[in-house]
Amino acid sequence: MAGAKSLILRPIAVKSGRRFIQRRHYSGQALNSQWLYVGSFLDERLIGCLSLGPPINRRLANRILEGASWASIIELGRMAFIDETPRNVESRSLAILCRPLRKRFPQLELLQTYADATQCGDGASYRGAGFLLVGINRNRTVMRHRESGKLISNVRLERNAQLGRGHSRRHARRGDESAKAIAEDMGFEPLPGFQLRYVKPLREGVKERLTCPIFEYAEIHRRGAGMYRSRRKDPSGPPANPGGKGRGRTDPGAPMTGAGEHADESG
């Protein structure tokens, strides 16, 4: 098999992209809000897929970029590859992806994504592609039921409660009851771990307009947020290579999200 430098990226049909993501991503889910699917090809073989769309929370996303419009930010919601790939193939794919985004979508200024360090990894592929680390937060978005072990996103959980669906039929939101209270009442609790946020400026001057702090990659180690291939890194051990040469089978994903929810990845 050729090396990562021989990669070619090109758009693929939504149906094909969704099928690949569902088979290869650790969550087993594609996101309904994703409208752009890009295939990563090696020797004319589809070895990976990246899916993009609008941020799930546009208002929150726009807050990190001064002067952002509704069309300024695009989100990478899923990235998955087959197991047998050359080293650094995810980072290489990300680097290639940014070029056509700049050329074909002049309104775009920022690419954002998340790493799910509760189930997958801390974003080594993003670091290898030069993404900026702008968020390291304890997980509050992936919820696990104490008894059944079922996983669900906080967004989906709250939405189901509002609509009276599934497990949340008896827990429909009333008044100003918080999402946290709804989750606790239904027997859900946050999955231990972290959610890391990465961004990649697509234009000159965008980095200077960011309104959020930019962290050194070593901060992941200092906070004990490291994870590689679904295994938590030992905080007492050496920090991860900031170049992110390691990789996991999937890189982001918002874990348990659906119909328009996102989140994260990487390894």
C-alpha positions as CSV (number, residue, x, y, z in Angstrom):
1,M,0.0,0.0,0.0
2,A,1.3,3.5,-0.9
3,G,2.2,6.0,1.9
4,A,0.1,8.8,3.3
5,K,1.7,11.3,0.9
6,S,-0.2,9.5,-2.0
7,L,-3.6,10.3,-0.5
8,I,-6.3,11.9,-2.7
9,L,-9.4,13.5,-1.3
10,R,-12.6,14.0,-3.2
11,P,-16.3,14.4,-2.4
12,I,-18.4,11.3,-2.3
13,A,-22.2,10.7,-2.3
14,V,-23.9,11.4,1.0
15,K,-25.4,7.9,1.0
16,S,-22.0,6.3,0.5
17,G,-20.4,8.5,3.1
18,R,-23.1,7.7,5.7
19,R,-22.7,4.0,5.1
20,F,-19.0,4.2,5.5
21,I,-19.3,6.2,8.8
22,Q,-21.9,3.8,10.2
23,R,-19.6,0.8,9.5
24,R,-16.3,2.4,10.6
25,H,-16.9,5.0,13.2
26,Y,-16.8,3.9,16.9
27,S,-20.2,5.4,17.6
28,G,-21.8,3.5,14.7
29,Q,-23.8,6.7,13.8
30,A,-23.7,9.3,11.0
31,L,-25.0,12.8,11.7
32,N,-28.1,13.9,9.9
33,S,-26.9,17.5,9.8
34,Q,-23.8,16.7,7.9
35,W,-24.1,17.6,4.2
36,L,-20.5,17.3,2.9
37,Y,-18.8,13.9,2.8
38,V,-15.2,13.7,1.6
39,G,-13.6,10.4,0.8
40,S,-9.9,9.7,1.4
41,F,-8.5,7.5,-1.3
42,L,-5.3,5.5,-1.6
43,D,-4.6,3.6,-4.8
44,E,-8.2,4.4,-5.8
45,R,-9.5,2.6,-2.7
46,L,-11.7,4.4,-0.3
47,I,-9.9,4.1,3.1
48,G,-11.5,6.9,5.0
49,C,-14.4,9.4,5.2
50,L,-14.8,12.8,6.7
51,S,-18.2,14.4,7.2
52,L,-18.9,18.1,7.7
53,G,-21.8,20.4,8.3
54,P,-22.9,23.4,10.4
55,P,-22.0,23.5,14.1
56,I,-24.7,22.0,16.2
57,N,-24.7,25.1,18.4
58,R,-24.0,28.0,16.0
59,R,-24.4,30.7,18.6
60,L,-21.8,29.0,20.9
61,A,-19.5,28.4,17.9
62,N,-19.7,32.0,16.7
63,R,-18.8,33.3,20.1
64,I,-15.2,32.1,19.7
65,L,-14.6,34.2,16.5
66,E,-15.1,38.0,16.6
67,G,-17.2,39.2,13.7
68,A,-18.3,35.7,12.7
69,S,-21.4,35.2,10.5
70,W,-23.7,32.2,10.4
71,A,-21.7,30.9,7.5
72,S,-18.2,31.5,8.9
73,I,-17.7,28.2,10.7
74,I,-18.0,24.6,9.5
75,E,-17.8,21.6,11.8
76,L,-16.1,18.2,11.2
77,G,-18.5,15.9,12.9
78,R,-17.1,12.5,11.9
79,M,-13.9,11.0,10.6
80,A,-13.3,7.3,10.2
81,F,-10.8,5.1,8.5
82,I,-10.3,1.4,7.8
83,D,-7.8,-0.3,10.1
84,E,-5.1,-1.1,7.5
85,T,-3.8,2.4,6.7
86,P,-0.4,4.0,6.5
87,R,0.9,6.0,9.5
88,N,-0.4,9.5,9.9
89,V,-3.1,9.1,7.3
90,E,-5.7,11.0,9.4
91,S,-3.4,14.0,9.9
92,R,-2.5,14.0,6.2
93,S,-6.2,13.9,5.2
94,L,-7.0,16.8,7.5
95,A,-4.2,18.9,6.0
96,I,-5.4,18.2,2.5
97,L,-9.0,18.8,3.4
98,C,-8.4,22.4,4.4
99,R,-7.2,23.4,0.9
100,P,-10.4,22.8,-1.1
101,L,-12.4,24.2,1.8
102,R,-10.6,27.5,1.4
103,K,-10.9,27.5,-2.4
104,R,-14.5,26.3,-2.8
105,F,-16.2,28.0,0.1
106,P,-14.8,31.6,0.4
107,Q,-17.3,32.4,3.2
108,L,-15.7,29.8,5.5
109,E,-13.2,31.2,8.0
110,L,-12.8,28.4,10.6
111,L,-13.0,24.6,10.8
112,Q,-13.9,23.3,14.2
113,T,-14.1,19.8,15.6
114,Y,-14.0,17.9,18.9
115,A,-12.1,15.0,20.4
116,D,-14.0,12.5,22.6
117,A,-11.6,11.6,25.4
118,T,-14.3,9.6,27.1
119,Q,-14.5,6.8,24.5
120,C,-12.0,7.4,21.7
121,G,-9.0,9.7,22.0
122,D,-7.6,13.1,22.7
123,G,-7.1,14.4,19.2
124,A,-3.6,13.3,18.1
125,S,-4.6,13.6,14.4
126,Y,-5.7,17.2,14.9
127,R,-2.5,18.1,16.6
128,G,-0.6,16.4,13.8
129,A,-2.5,18.6,11.3
130,G,-1.7,21.8,13.2
131,F,-5.1,22.5,14.7
132,L,-5.3,24.9,17.6
133,L,-6.5,23.4,21.0
134,V,-9.1,25.8,22.4
135,G,-11.0,23.8,24.9
136,I,-10.4,21.1,27.5
137,N,-13.6,20.4,29.5
138,R,-14.8,17.6,31.7
139,N,-17.4,15.6,29.8
140,R,-21.0,16.9,30.3
141,T,-22.4,15.8,26.9
142,V,-22.1,12.0,26.8
143,M,-24.5,10.5,29.4
144,R,-24.6,6.9,30.6
145,H,-27.5,5.2,32.3
146,R,-26.5,3.8,35.7
147,E,-28.3,0.5,35.3
148,S,-28.5,-0.3,31.6
149,G,-25.3,1.4,30.5
150,K,-27.1,3.0,27.6
151,L,-25.3,6.0,26.1
152,I,-27.0,9.2,24.9
153,S,-26.0,12.8,24.3
154,N,-27.3,15.4,26.7
155,V,-28.8,17.3,23.7
156,R,-30.8,14.2,22.7
157,L,-31.8,13.4,26.3
158,E,-33.2,16.9,26.8
159,R,-34.9,16.9,23.4
160,N,-36.5,13.6,24.2
161,A,-37.7,14.9,27.5
162,Q,-39.2,18.0,25.9
163,L,-41.0,15.8,23.4
164,G,-41.9,13.0,25.8
165,R,-40.1,10.3,23.9
166,G,-38.6,7.0,25.0
167,H,-37.2,6.8,28.5
168,S,-38.0,10.4,29.1
169,R,-41.7,10.2,28.5
170,R,-42.4,10.6,32.2
171,H,-39.7,13.3,32.6
172,A,-40.8,16.0,30.2
173,R,-39.1,19.3,31.0
174,R,-41.2,21.6,33.1
175,G,-40.5,25.2,33.9
176,D,-36.8,26.0,34.3
177,E,-35.7,22.5,35.3
178,S,-32.1,22.1,34.1
179,A,-30.9,19.4,31.7
180,K,-28.6,18.1,34.6
181,A,-31.7,17.6,36.8
182,I,-33.5,15.8,34.0
183,A,-30.5,13.5,33.5
184,E,-30.2,12.7,37.2
185,D,-33.9,12.1,37.6
186,M,-33.8,9.6,34.7
187,G,-30.8,7.8,36.1
188,F,-28.2,9.2,33.7
189,E,-24.8,10.5,34.6
190,P,-21.9,12.0,32.6
191,L,-19.4,9.4,31.3
192,P,-16.0,10.0,32.9
193,G,-13.5,11.8,30.7
194,F,-13.0,15.0,28.7
195,Q,-14.2,16.7,25.6
196,L,-11.5,18.6,23.7
197,R,-12.2,21.3,21.2
198,Y,-9.9,22.0,18.2
199,V,-10.1,24.7,15.5
200,K,-8.2,25.4,12.3
201,P,-8.2,28.9,10.8
202,L,-8.8,28.9,7.1
203,R,-7.9,32.5,6.3
204,E,-5.2,35.0,7.2
205,G,-6.0,37.0,10.3
206,V,-8.6,34.5,11.7
207,K,-6.4,33.3,14.5
208,E,-6.0,36.9,15.8
209,R,-9.8,37.2,15.9
210,L,-10.3,34.2,18.2
211,T,-11.9,35.2,21.5
212,C,-11.0,32.0,23.3
213,P,-7.7,30.9,24.9
214,I,-5.3,28.8,22.9
215,F,-3.8,26.0,25.0
216,E,-0.4,24.3,24.5
217,Y,-0.9,20.6,23.6
218,A,1.0,19.7,26.8
219,E,-2.0,21.0,28.8
220,I,-3.8,17.8,27.9
221,H,-1.3,15.8,29.9
222,R,-1.2,18.3,32.7
223,R,-5.0,18.0,33.2
224,G,-5.0,14.2,32.9
225,A,-7.2,14.4,29.8
226,G,-5.1,12.1,27.6
227,M,-6.6,9.1,25.8
228,Y,-5.3,7.0,23.0
229,R,-7.3,4.3,21.1
230,S,-10.0,4.3,23.8
231,R,-7.5,3.9,26.7
232,R,-6.8,6.6,29.2
233,K,-3.2,7.7,29.3
234,D,-1.4,7.6,32.6
235,P,-1.0,11.3,33.8
236,S,2.2,10.2,35.7
237,G,3.8,9.1,32.5
238,P,5.4,11.1,29.7
239,P,3.2,13.5,27.7
240,A,1.9,12.5,24.3
241,N,3.9,13.5,21.2
242,P,2.5,16.9,20.3
243,G,2.9,16.0,16.6
244,G,0.3,13.4,17.1
245,K,2.0,10.5,15.2
246,G,-0.2,7.9,16.8
247,R,-3.7,7.3,15.5
248,G,-6.9,5.5,16.3
249,R,-9.4,3.8,13.9
250,T,-11.7,6.8,14.2
251,D,-11.1,10.4,14.7
252,P,-13.8,12.5,16.1
253,G,-17.0,12.0,16.6
254,A,-19.5,13.2,18.8
255,P,-20.3,10.1,20.5
256,M,-23.9,9.5,21.1
257,T,-25.5,12.1,19.0
258,G,-28.1,12.0,16.4
259,A,-30.4,14.2,14.2
260,G,-28.3,17.2,14.2
261,E,-26.3,16.7,17.3
262,H,-22.5,16.5,17.1
263,A,-19.6,16.2,19.2
264,D,-16.3,14.4,18.8
265,E,-12.9,12.1,18.7
266,S,-9.5,11.0,17.9
267,G,-6.6,9.0,18.8
